[in-house]
Amino acid sequence: MCHLTPTPTDSAGLTIHYLHYLSQSASLPIIAVESASSSCKRIMADRSIADQLVAILPPCRSSSFQPSPSSASPTLDDEVTKLKSDNVVQSLERWNDDLENQLLAGPVQKPSFTATDENLENNCSPSILRVAANKLHASILAQIDPSFSVDCDCDDDAEADKATWAVVNSLSDGSRSTYAESLDLRLLASVLRAAGLFLRWHAQIVLPSSHSLASPMSGSSSQLSMVVSPTTRLKLNSMIMLYATLLDIELVATSPDVPRFASICLFRATYGNDDVTTSARRQFVNSQHGLSYLMKALLRGGQPASRLFSILRNVHHLIASCPESIPKMEHELQTLTISIVDDEKKGEKHGLIEVLVATLAWACRSEPPFPGGPSDRRSDLVLEILRALYALDPNNPSKSSRPTHDTLNSIGAILCELLHFPNSDERVYAIKLAVVALLLDAPNEFNDHLVNNDCVKRLVEILSYQASVVVIERTNSSSEDAAAVVPILLALQRLVQSNESALKLVKEAIFPPEDEDEFEQKAEAEIAKGKTEGKVHATNMAPLDAPRGTLRWRLIQLMTWTETTVKRSACELLWALCDEDSTQFVLRTGFGNAIHFLGIKKCVNLPDNV
């Protein structure tokens, strides 16, 4: 059986350890819980997350995984009964909230892992992290099937895997609803949430900090493998399938969202490039039922947006990191939709792109009006779908089947709707940037959608804002500048090169018609000077008409930016707007700004070393 021992008070004061909550009686006085919470908050101010986690995870002492005989003395089964209390769930959720808030707050102090650290074993060492992961694993299994007494200190992952498979198999299709009725769903949801946060914390904070162990200055790479492996118990093949199986539990609307937290655990257990995580992802994709459960969850109607978002994040991750999963997901969707579509629609295609687009349409057009209040997760869902579509690349038949004409029209219509939402909401603006990324490789048919639905103006507005961020605010690094402005520059360049109407609209937005009379007069005077350079019939060093602060002025500033992709993209867009005429290009941008690009275009001769 799993030994459950009281946790000693440390020197910093009383600490109610998180997993100690899972092993203590429900009769814990409320005042003790309150005091513990206050103490935890004081300790969190002085400790790194690593130290805090070591403090709240008590050691376990046991040696094997065996089912509990019905006649055995009190086991974890007895403890599960004690767990069903509001105090326990509240204490557990308090710890979850504290860690999640710290992860969301941004950069935090990372744990120190150095070969010379005399306290490595006591300072969030791999062995202590493994104890934490093992205890979380045991707690999840105990909540689902109390008939199994799981020894959480056993180092044999093979036995742990065997015990987990027994629990997975007990969740047969016919009994899932019965399980959902009999389980303490609030506690199960809290433990799953904790497991997901633990995996996230380990991947984002602990694992990157441990890389120094593999450097020549800090010791051997064997120590790194020790740090990589502590979460293995939560990434066993059987655990991956347990998370997937829990996606399929039928719940009433008021129940705790166990499928959502199971989906988050599935994502955290398969997201990453270390050997353990890569193996977990591969095992999931190649499993008999894993993708089927995921696709079934994707198709289920009436789900809260927060759960659907977590499911979509798994789909997006598999598309991007494991392309061989795409045809398998397509196959599962085809199989599942055969039995649920109407006879009239059985000839229609229901592939991955079609399902993503249908979900996107629901998220944008459902009530209340999009994007909803601050707690509405539909904006996150829309953003994730757009990123998944970008990774899927509908134009690449090697990644997915070609979408139908109707599907492409639906995508185009939805993208236009999204571009028309106001920029004042940060969530919506992030979505618009994702739309821009998707337009970089969109079919040419989308251009007509953009022109006919007055979206060119919206794209120019995005260009104006992004150019201001880079040129005027100038708070980012070169790579961040490129990420901010290059996509919209390329999207507009592609648009104006393939659509005459779009070219006219963008040109009028950047070079306003009301300013053109003055520009033409200056241009005629410059050309009349008769000065030429190569194919260029003007040599004005500065632009003839680009008042400071205007959009054209900001674009001209980008022509000489330090980041190569930024200046090349800005030059290409302005070149297209100047009808690829070298003289007009110089008149509008200035010879000093244009000379390098003109050399690339073979309009002027540059020295070989330039």
Secondary structure as the mmCIF struct_conf table of DSSP 4:
data_model
#
loop_
_struct_conf.conf_type_id
_struct_conf.id
_struct_conf.beg_label_comp_id
_struct_conf.beg_label_asym_id
_struct_conf.beg_label_seq_id
_struct_conf.end_label_comp_id
_struct_conf.end_label_asym_id
_struct_conf.end_label_seq_id
HELX_LH_PP_P HELX_LH_PP_P1 PRO A 6 THR A 9
STRN STRN1 ASP A 10 ASP A 10
TURN_TY1_P TURN_TY1_P1 SER A 11 ALA A 12
STRN STRN2 GLY A 13 GLY A 13
HELX_RH_AL_P HELX_RH_AL_P1 TYR A 18 TYR A 21
TURN_TY1_P TURN_TY1_P2 LEU A 22 SER A 23
BEND BEND1 GLN A 24 GLN A 24
TURN_TY1_P TURN_TY1_P3 ALA A 26 SER A 27
HELX_RH_AL_P HELX_RH_AL_P2 ILE A 30 ASP A 46
BEND BEND2 ARG A 47 ARG A 47
HELX_RH_AL_P HELX_RH_AL_P3 ILE A 49 ILE A 56
BEND BEND3 LEU A 57 LEU A 57
STRN STRN3 GLN A 66 PRO A 67
HELX_LH_PP_P HELX_LH_PP_P2 SER A 68 PRO A 69
TURN_TY1_P TURN_TY1_P4 SER A 70 SER A 71
BEND BEND4 ALA A 72 PRO A 74
HELX_RH_AL_P HELX_RH_AL_P4 LEU A 76 LEU A 83
BEND BEND5 SER A 85 SER A 85
HELX_RH_AL_P HELX_RH_AL_P5 ASP A 86 LEU A 104
TURN_TY1_P TURN_TY1_P5 ALA A 105 ALA A 105
HELX_LH_PP_P HELX_LH_PP_P3 GLN A 109 SER A 112
TURN_TY1_P TURN_TY1_P6 ALA A 115 THR A 116
TURN_TY1_P TURN_TY1_P7 GLU A 118 ASN A 122
BEND BEND6 ASN A 123 CYS A 124
HELX_RH_AL_P HELX_RH_AL_P6 PRO A 126 ILE A 144
TURN_TY1_P TURN_TY1_P8 PRO A 146 SER A 147
STRN STRN4 PHE A 148 SER A 149
TURN_TY1_P TURN_TY1_P9 CYS A 152 ASP A 153
HELX_RH_AL_P HELX_RH_AL_P7 ASP A 157 SER A 170
BEND BEND7 LEU A 171 LEU A 171
HELX_RH_3T_P HELX_RH_3T_P1 ASP A 173 SER A 175
HELX_RH_AL_P HELX_RH_AL_P8 ARG A 176 SER A 182
BEND BEND8 LEU A 183 LEU A 183
HELX_RH_AL_P HELX_RH_AL_P9 LEU A 185 TRP A 201
HELX_RH_PI_P HELX_RH_PI_P1 HIS A 202 VAL A 206
HELX_RH_AL_P HELX_RH_AL_P10 LEU A 207 SER A 210
HELX_RH_3T_P HELX_RH_3T_P2 HIS A 211 ALA A 214
BEND BEND9 SER A 215 SER A 215
TURN_TY1_P TURN_TY1_P10 PRO A 216 SER A 218
HELX_RH_AL_P HELX_RH_AL_P11 SER A 221 VAL A 228
BEND BEND10 SER A 229 SER A 229
HELX_RH_3T_P HELX_RH_3T_P3 PRO A 230 LYS A 235
HELX_RH_AL_P HELX_RH_AL_P12 ASN A 237 LEU A 246
TURN_TY1_P TURN_TY1_P11 LEU A 247 ASP A 248
TURN_TY1_P TURN_TY1_P12 ALA A 253 THR A 254
BEND BEND11 SER A 255 SER A 255
HELX_RH_AL_P HELX_RH_AL_P13 VAL A 258 THR A 270
BEND BEND12 GLY A 272 ASP A 274
HELX_RH_AL_P HELX_RH_AL_P14 ASP A 275 ASN A 286
BEND BEND13 SER A 287 HIS A 289
HELX_RH_AL_P HELX_RH_AL_P15 GLY A 290 LEU A 299
BEND BEND14 GLY A 301 GLY A 302
HELX_RH_AL_P HELX_RH_AL_P16 ALA A 305 SER A 321
TURN_TY1_P TURN_TY1_P13 PRO A 323 GLU A 324
HELX_RH_AL_P HELX_RH_AL_P17 SER A 325 ILE A 338
TURN_TY1_P TURN_TY1_P14 SER A 339 ILE A 340
BEND BEND15 VAL A 341 VAL A 341
HELX_RH_3T_P HELX_RH_3T_P4 ASP A 343 LYS A 345
TURN_TY1_P TURN_TY1_P15 LYS A 346 GLY A 347
BEND BEND16 GLU A 348 GLU A 348
HELX_RH_AL_P HELX_RH_AL_P18 LEU A 352 ARG A 365
BEND BEND17 SER A 366 PRO A 368
HELX_LH_PP_P HELX_LH_PP_P4 PRO A 369 PRO A 369
TURN_TY1_P TURN_TY1_P16 PHE A 370 PRO A 371
BEND BEND18 GLY A 373 GLY A 373
TURN_TY1_P TURN_TY1_P17 PRO A 374 SER A 375
HELX_RH_AL_P HELX_RH_AL_P19 ARG A 378 LEU A 392
TURN_TY1_P TURN_TY1_P18 PRO A 394 ASN A 395
TURN_TY1_P TURN_TY1_P19 PRO A 397 LYS A 399
BEND BEND19 SER A 400 SER A 400
HELX_LH_PP_P HELX_LH_PP_P5 SER A 401 THR A 404
HELX_RH_AL_P HELX_RH_AL_P20 HIS A 405 LEU A 419
TURN_TY1_P TURN_TY1_P20 HIS A 420 HIS A 420
BEND BEND20 PHE A 421 PHE A 421
TURN_TY1_P TURN_TY1_P21 ASN A 423 SER A 424
BEND BEND21 ASP A 425 ASP A 425
HELX_RH_AL_P HELX_RH_AL_P21 GLU A 426 LEU A 439
TURN_TY1_P TURN_TY1_P22 LEU A 440 ASP A 441
TURN_TY1_P TURN_TY1_P23 ASN A 444 ASN A 444
HELX_RH_AL_P HELX_RH_AL_P22 GLU A 445 ASN A 452
TURN_TY1_P TURN_TY1_P24 ASN A 453 ASP A 454
HELX_RH_AL_P HELX_RH_AL_P23 VAL A 456 SER A 468
HELX_RH_PI_P HELX_RH_PI_P2 VAL A 469 GLU A 473
BEND BEND22 ASN A 476 ASN A 476
HELX_RH_AL_P HELX_RH_AL_P24 SER A 478 SER A 498
HELX_RH_AL_P HELX_RH_AL_P25 GLU A 500 ILE A 510
BEND BEND23 PHE A 511 PHE A 511
HELX_RH_3T_P HELX_RH_3T_P5 PRO A 513 ASP A 515
HELX_RH_AL_P HELX_RH_AL_P26 GLU A 516 ALA A 528
TURN_TY1_P TURN_TY1_P25 LYS A 529 LYS A 529
STRN STRN5 GLU A 533 GLU A 533
TURN_TY1_P TURN_TY1_P26 GLY A 534 LYS A 535
STRN STRN6 VAL A 536 VAL A 536
BEND BEND24 HIS A 537 HIS A 537
BEND BEND25 MET A 541 ALA A 542
BEND BEND26 LEU A 544 ASP A 545
TURN_TY1_P TURN_TY1_P27 ARG A 548 GLY A 549
BEND BEND27 THR A 550 THR A 550
HELX_RH_AL_P HELX_RH_AL_P27 LEU A 551 LEU A 558
TURN_TY1_P TURN_TY1_P28 MET A 559 THR A 560
BEND BEND28 THR A 562 GLU A 563
HELX_RH_AL_P HELX_RH_AL_P28 THR A 564 LEU A 577
TURN_TY1_P TURN_TY1_P29 CYS A 578 GLU A 580
HELX_RH_AL_P HELX_RH_AL_P29 SER A 582 THR A 589
HELX_RH_AL_P HELX_RH_AL_P30 PHE A 591 ILE A 600
TURN_TY1_P TURN_TY1_P30 LYS A 601 LYS A 602
BEND BEND29 CYS A 603 VAL A 604
TURN_TY1_P TURN_TY1_P31 ASP A 608 ASN A 609
#
